[in-house]
Structure formats: structure tokens, C-alpha cells
Amino acid sequence: MSGGDKIDKVYVAAGGTARWMSNTTALGGKTLYLDRWRSGWFGLPGTGGGSLVLWVPIASKGGHLEIEAKLNVS
């Protein structure tokens, strides 16, 4: 992790779905790092995976953010 505080960690099984909710008061003005990690042979770190970096703006009147990602099974 490169700076900042970890907010949460959600495990998603291959082909599965997950839902995580928070609010703009907690996340506003912060940078979120959403990481996809896949193990390689024998559970060792591999090259499969990727990251999404997202900055959440401060919304004085509230707001809504929804992200849907489809990850290819490989």
C-alpha cells in the first residue's frame, strides 16, 4: 500500500460478485485504489491483476457513485 489508510478489503471469488457501500462524507476528497490480485502458480504472486485509481470529489450536498466492473476469467 502506498500511503493513506486502508478502508476495507473485499474478497471476490472467481466469477462471483461483491457489493460494498460507503458514503460521500467518508470518501470525499480521497483517492481510492481498487486492486485486482490473482495468484500465480502454487498461490504465489503472479502477473494477473490490475488496479483502478479513482478520486472521489467532496460533495457538499451529497452524491452517489456506482462502479460496475466485469473482469474476464482467464
Contacts in CASP RR format, 6 or more apart in sequence:
PFRMAT RR
TARGET T0000
AUTHOR 0000-0000-0000
METHOD contacts of the structure
MODEL  1
MSGGDKIDKVYVAAGGTARWMSNTTALGGKTLYLDRWRSGWFGLPGTGGG
SLVLWVPIASKGGHLEIEAKLNVS
1 33 0 8 1.000
2 33 0 8 1.000
7 22 0 8 1.000
7 26 0 8 1.000
7 27 0 8 1.000
7 32 0 8 1.000
8 20 0 8 1.000
8 22 0 8 1.000
10 18 0 8 1.000
10 20 0 8 1.000
11 18 0 8 1.000
12 18 0 8 1.000
14 73 0 8 1.000
15 71 0 8 1.000
15 73 0 8 1.000
24 56 0 8 1.000
24 58 0 8 1.000
24 59 0 8 1.000
24 62 0 8 1.000
24 63 0 8 1.000
24 64 0 8 1.000
24 65 0 8 1.000
25 62 0 8 1.000
27 56 0 8 1.000
27 65 0 8 1.000
28 56 0 8 1.000
28 57 0 8 1.000
28 58 0 8 1.000
28 59 0 8 1.000
29 55 0 8 1.000
29 56 0 8 1.000
29 57 0 8 1.000
29 58 0 8 1.000
30 55 0 8 1.000
30 56 0 8 1.000
31 53 0 8 1.000
31 54 0 8 1.000
31 55 0 8 1.000
31 56 0 8 1.000
32 53 0 8 1.000
32 54 0 8 1.000
32 55 0 8 1.000
32 56 0 8 1.000
33 51 0 8 1.000
33 52 0 8 1.000
33 53 0 8 1.000
34 51 0 8 1.000
34 52 0 8 1.000
34 53 0 8 1.000
34 54 0 8 1.000
34 67 0 8 1.000
34 69 0 8 1.000
35 49 0 8 1.000
35 50 0 8 1.000
35 51 0 8 1.000
35 52 0 8 1.000
36 48 0 8 1.000
36 49 0 8 1.000
36 50 0 8 1.000
36 51 0 8 1.000
36 71 0 8 1.000
37 45 0 8 1.000
37 48 0 8 1.000
37 49 0 8 1.000
37 50 0 8 1.000
38 46 0 8 1.000
38 48 0 8 1.000
38 49 0 8 1.000
39 45 0 8 1.000
39 46 0 8 1.000
40 46 0 8 1.000
40 47 0 8 1.000
40 48 0 8 1.000
48 74 0 8 1.000
52 67 0 8 1.000
52 69 0 8 1.000
54 67 0 8 1.000
56 65 0 8 1.000
END
